[in-house]
C-alpha cells in the first residue's frame, strides 16, 4: 500500500503530461474526441497537485516556510513545480 502511494504522484504526472499533449495535438488537428483527452489530462493534473501538496504538508523533513513555498508553487505553476518536485525535491521532502 505504501509503495502505491509513492507511485501515485509519478503515475498522475505522467498521465497528465501524456493526455494533455495528445489532447492538444488532436485539438490542433481538429480531431474528434480531443476534448476527452484534455479533460483526462486536466483531472490527472489536479490529482498530482493534490497528492503533491498532501505529501509536502505531511512531511516532517522540511520547515513550514518550505511547505508554504511548495504549496504556492503547486497551485500557481503546477507543471514546472511538479516536474521539479518529481526530479529533485521529492527525495528531500517525502521519501
C-alpha positions, 0 to 999 in steps of 0.5 A, a space after each residue: 500500500 505504501 509503495 502505491 502511494 509513492 507511485 501515485 504522484 509519478 503515475 498522475 504526472 505522467 498521465 497528465 503530461 501524456 493526455 494533455 499533449 495528445 489532447 492538444 495535438 488532436 485539438 490542433 488537428 481538429 480531431 474528434 474526441 480531443 476534448 476527452 483527452 484534455 479533460 483526462 489530462 486536466 483531472 490527472 493534473 489536479 490529482 498530482 497537485 493534490 497528492 503533491 501538496 498532501 505529501 509536502 504538508 505531511 512531511 516532517 523533513 522540511 520547515 513550514 516556510 518550505 511547505 508554504 513555498 511548495 504549496 504556492 508553487 503547486 497551485 500557481 505553476 503546477 507543471 514546472 513545480 511538479 516536474 521539479 518536485 518529481 526530479 529533485 525535491 521529492 527525495 528531500 521532502 517525502 521519501 
